[in-house]
Amino acid sequence: MNPDFTLITHPLIQHKLTFMRSENTTTDNFRRLLREISQMLAYEVTRDLPTELITINTPLATIESPIISGKKLCLVSILRAGNGMLDGMLDVLPAARIGHIGLYRDPETLEPVEYYFKMPDDIGARLVIVVDPMLATGNSAIAALSRLKESGATSIKYVCLLASPEGLAALRAAHPDVPVVAAALDERLNEHGYIVPGLGDAGDRMFGTR
């Protein structure tokens, strides 16, 4: 995995993402597609986890076989849209602890305002995977990563569906040590700070509030 930015171009992810982008996709199908893509992104973001060998008995023989070693995992959702990615991630990583960061974007300044922060006590001993469908301006992601580092997190990855060039550049400048994994790098941001062509507001489409 590239230490800075990994674009996942797997055909299944791109196929499902196309239907997520469509304005004709219903709320229930949007949620289902987001969960399915998140499952596949979980495979990709954990591709480089360390393993160790243990001895087990199969029905036919005794073998040495690999298990995941190293730091335990914590999935951190940037509310509210990040919760849509948690379900799929937890399907693949059911033992992970969960953290939440509540941020909303001020419509005038586009700057993030924090209203909730809850993490496991041992966050510093875990690999933290931050999830949010959209990396738009990058302001919320930067604020979330800064708070996590202030709370003791030292090993962090960031996973999103869509990234804008502007948001990606801002995030990498502020947190160059945090790898970013995305399913698409879109063209640009519009004057309102939304990703173009994008898929609209992920939270509204997920929860049916558009």
PyMOL commands that set and color helices and strands:
alter all, ss='L'
color gray80, all
select helices_A, chain A and resi 11-21+27-45+83-92+123-125+139-150+165-174+202-207
alter helices_A, ss='H'
color red, helices_A
select strands_A, chain A and resi 5-7+51-57+62-68+72-79+97-105+112-118+126-131+134-135+155-163+180-185+188-189+195-196
alter strands_A, ss='S'
color yellow, strands_A
deselect
rebuild
show_as cartoon
